[in-house]
Amino acid sequence: MNDGMAFVIALVFILGSFKLLRPLVNAVADILRSRLERRDALPNRDEEIQALHDIVESLNYQISRLNERVEFTEKLLEKPREAPEPEVKTSSG
C-alpha cells in the first residue's frame, strides 16, 4: 500500500464520516436551537402568567362583591313584611 492509496482511503473515510454524521449534527443543532428559543420565550410566559393571575384576582374580587349583594338581598327577602299600620283619622274640630 503506497502513500497515495492511504491518502485516498483516509480522505474517503473522512468524507464518509462527514456525510454520515451531518444529519446527526443537524439534529443536535435543531434541538439546541429550539431550547434557546424556548428559553427566550420564558419571559413572555411569565408576563402572560402574571396577566392571567391579575385577571383571576379581578374576577375573584367581583365574585365576592356579587356574593355580598346576594346575601344582602336574601336577608331582605327573608324578613317578614310588616303590614302598614292603618292611619287613624282624628277629627279635629
Phi, psi and omega in degrees: 000124182265174183295324180296319179293319179296321178297316180296317179296317179296319179295317178296318179297315181294313179295322177296321178296316177299318182296320181283324184276343183302313178299323178294317179295321177296320179295317178296319179297320178296319179297313180297320179297317181293324177294321177295320178295320178295321179294323177292332182279348183299318177301322177296322177297317179298320178294320179295318179296318179296319179296317178295322178297317178297320179295317179297319178298318178297316179295322178298318179296316180296322179293319179295321176296317178297322178297318177298319180294320179296316179298318178298316180295319178297319179296320178296321182285335180284333181293133176290142180281134177274135178290139179294140180288137178294141179286133177263119179270125176252132177267122179256126176136000000 
